[in-house]
Amino acid sequence: MMEAVGQERAMAMTTSDATRRIEAARGGATEDVSGLLESYRNYLRVLATASIDHDLRSKFDPSDLVQETLLKAHQHFEDFRGKAEPQLVAWLRKILARSLIDLQRRYALNAGRRLGRERSLDQILDRSSEALAGLLRGRESSPSARAQQRDMSVLLADALGELEPEDRDVIVLRNIRQLEWAVIGEGMGRGPDAARMLWKRALVRLGRLLESQR
C-alpha cells in the first residue's frame, strides 16, 4: 500500500512540489523522508534492472536491491545536502551504485572484471538515467508545462512502473541496455522475433499511458 501511495504522489508532483517535499524531509520528520524516498522506487528499480549483470539475475531480484538502497538512503538522509530533485536523484544513484558493488562482492565475481565494473558503475547508472530521459525527449509540451516539468527519467520510470513486468523489462533491455534481440529473447525465454514483437507492443502501451497523463 505504501508503495502505491508513493508512486501516485510521484506521478502527480511538479518541480515545485518535489522541492517542497525535499525541504520538508530535510526538516527531519521520518514520515516526510519515507514518503519522499518511496516516490523514487520505480526510478531506482528501472536503473537496477538495467544494471544487474545477467549472471546475477537468477540470484538477486532488482526489487531487493532497490529496497536495500532506499533503506540506506533513509538511514543516511542527513548526509544529503541538496535542495532540488536533480541533486536528490543523483545522490540516490550513488547509493544504488554502492549497493550494486556490495552485491558483486557478495557473490564474489571474477576479481579483475569486478574491479573494472566497480569503477564504471556510476557512469553506467548515469547513462541509464539519460537513456530513460531520452525516451521522453521530443514530446510536445507547453512552455508552462515545461516550466513545471520534473526529471524526465523519473517521470518515465513511473510510467514504466504501471506496465506489466515483461513490457517494462523488454523496454529496459532494448532501449536502456541496448541489447541484441537474441540476447533479450534468451533472457526472457522467447525467440528474437517474439521479443521484438513484445517490445513493439510494449512501446505502444507506454505511449498510450504517457498520452493519458498529459
SULVENFEN-V430192 format. One record per residue. RES is the residue in one letter. PHI is phi in whole degrees, -180 to 180 (* if undefined). Layout:
res=RES phi=PHI
res=RES phi=PHI
This chain:
res=M phi=*
res=M phi=-62
res=E phi=-64
res=A phi=-63
res=V phi=-64
res=G phi=-61
res=Q phi=-67
res=E phi=-61
res=R phi=-63
res=A phi=-62
res=M phi=-67
res=A phi=-90
res=M phi=-70
res=T phi=-101
res=T phi=-58
res=S phi=-64
res=D phi=-61
res=A phi=-61
res=T phi=-64
res=R phi=-64
res=R phi=-68
res=I phi=-65
res=E phi=-62
res=A phi=-65
res=A phi=-65
res=R phi=-69
res=G phi=-72
res=G phi=109
res=A phi=-72
res=T phi=-59
res=E phi=-66
res=D phi=-68
res=V phi=-65
res=S phi=-61
res=G phi=-65
res=L phi=-64
res=L phi=-65
res=E phi=-61
res=S phi=-71
res=Y phi=-110
res=R phi=-62
res=N phi=-59
res=Y phi=-59
res=L phi=-67
res=R phi=-66
res=V phi=-63
res=L phi=-64
res=A phi=-65
res=T phi=-60
res=A phi=-75
res=S phi=-109
res=I phi=-76
res=D phi=-61
res=H phi=-57
res=D phi=-73
res=L phi=-102
res=R phi=-65
res=S phi=-79
res=K phi=-109
res=F phi=-146
res=D phi=-84
res=P phi=-54
res=S phi=-63
res=D phi=-67
res=L phi=-64
res=V phi=-64
res=Q phi=-61
res=E phi=-64
res=T phi=-64
res=L phi=-65
res=L phi=-64
res=K phi=-64
res=A phi=-63
res=H phi=-67
res=Q phi=-66
res=H phi=-118
res=F phi=-62
res=E phi=-65
res=D phi=-80
res=F phi=-75
res=R phi=-112
res=G phi=-79
res=K phi=-127
res=A phi=-132
res=E phi=-60
res=P phi=-57
res=Q phi=-69
res=L phi=-68
res=V phi=-68
res=A phi=-65
res=W phi=-65
res=L phi=-65
res=R phi=-63
res=K phi=-66
res=I phi=-66
res=L phi=-62
res=A phi=-61
res=R phi=-66
res=S phi=-67
res=L phi=-65
res=I phi=-62
res=D phi=-60
res=L phi=-64
res=Q phi=-63
res=R phi=-66
res=R phi=-61
res=Y phi=-98
res=A phi=49
res=L phi=-68
res=N phi=-48
res=A phi=-60
res=G phi=-64
res=R phi=-65
res=R phi=-64
res=L phi=-61
res=G phi=-65
res=R phi=-65
res=E phi=-62
res=R phi=-66
res=S phi=-105
res=L phi=-61
res=D phi=-59
res=Q phi=-66
res=I phi=-62
res=L phi=-67
res=D phi=-63
res=R phi=-66
res=S phi=-63
res=S phi=-64
res=E phi=-65
res=A phi=-65
res=L phi=-60
res=A phi=-62
res=G phi=-63
res=L phi=-67
res=L phi=-98
res=R phi=-64
res=G phi=94
res=R phi=-71
res=E phi=-71
res=S phi=-155
res=S phi=-77
res=P phi=-56
res=S phi=-68
res=A phi=-68
res=R phi=-63
res=A phi=-65
res=Q phi=-102
res=Q phi=-71
res=R phi=-88
res=D phi=-54
res=M phi=-64
res=S phi=-66
res=V phi=-68
res=L phi=-62
res=L phi=-69
res=A phi=-61
res=D phi=-65
res=A phi=-67
res=L phi=-61
res=G phi=-65
res=E phi=-91
res=L phi=-82
res=E phi=-64
res=P phi=-52
res=E phi=-70
res=D phi=-66
res=R phi=-63
res=D phi=-65
res=V phi=-68
res=I phi=-68
res=V phi=-62
res=L phi=-66
res=R phi=-86
res=N phi=-85
res=I phi=-103
res=R phi=-81
res=Q phi=57
res=L phi=-82
res=E phi=-75
res=W phi=-62
res=A phi=-63
res=V phi=-69
res=I phi=-62
res=G phi=-62
res=E phi=-61
res=G phi=-68
res=M phi=-105
res=G phi=70
res=R phi=-135
res=G phi=-78
res=P phi=-57
res=D phi=-66
res=A phi=-66
res=A phi=-65
res=R phi=-64
res=M phi=-66
res=L phi=-60
res=W phi=-61
res=K phi=-61
res=R phi=-67
res=A phi=-64
res=L phi=-64
res=V phi=-63
res=R phi=-64
res=L phi=-64
res=G phi=-60
res=R phi=-65
res=L phi=-64
res=L phi=-64
res=E phi=-63
res=S phi=-68
res=Q phi=-98
res=R phi=-75
